[in-house]
C-alpha cells in the first residue's frame, strides 16, 4: 500500500513538473534564500524566491499528510515547523546533488523520507 501511495504522489509531483518545470536546482536556490532570511540576513534576500520555497514545502507536506494517512511514506513529527522542513530540504539537496534534476516536490518528499523514515510495518504493533 505504501508503495502505491508513494507512486501516486511521485506521479502527481512529476506531472506538476510539466506545468512549473521546477526542479531541485530551483528549489535549492529558493530555499537557500529562505534560510538566509531565517538566519537574520535580510539585506540580500530574494523575496520572490523565498515564498516559492515556503509554499512548495508546506504544500508538499500537506499533500503527504492527506495521502499518507494509512501507510505514510515518511513519519514526519506533527510539531515540525515549515522552517525546520525547509532546512531539512536544503541539507538533503546539498548532500545529494545527484537528485537536483528531479521535480521540486519529489525532492521535498525524498528529503522528508530520508529525515523521518517510518519503522517497518511489522515492527509497529
URCORKA-V527797 format. One record per pair of residues at least 24 apart in sequence whose C-alpha atoms are under 7 Angstrom apart, sorted by sequence separation. I is the first residue (numbers start at 1). J is the second residue. D is the distance in whole Angstrom. If there is no record, write none. Layout:
BEGIN
I | J | D
I | J | D
END
This chain:
BEGIN
58 | 82 | 6
27 | 53 | 6
57 | 86 | 7
74 | 112 | 6
74 | 113 | 5
73 | 113 | 6
76 | 116 | 6
75 | 116 | 5
74 | 116 | 6
75 | 117 | 6
74 | 117 | 5
75 | 118 | 5
74 | 118 | 6
60 | 105 | 6
56 | 105 | 7
57 | 108 | 7
35 | 87 | 7
31 | 86 | 6
32 | 90 | 7
31 | 90 | 6
5 | 67 | 7
28 | 90 | 6
5 | 68 | 7
28 | 93 | 7
6 | 73 | 6
2 | 71 | 5
1 | 71 | 7
2 | 72 | 6
2 | 73 | 6
24 | 99 | 7
25 | 100 | 5
24 | 100 | 4
25 | 101 | 7
23 | 100 | 6
24 | 101 | 6
27 | 104 | 6
23 | 101 | 6
24 | 102 | 6
23 | 102 | 5
24 | 103 | 6
23 | 103 | 4
24 | 104 | 5
22 | 103 | 6
23 | 104 | 4
22 | 104 | 6
24 | 107 | 6
17 | 103 | 6
14 | 103 | 6
13 | 103 | 7
13 | 105 | 6
13 | 106 | 6
10 | 106 | 6
END
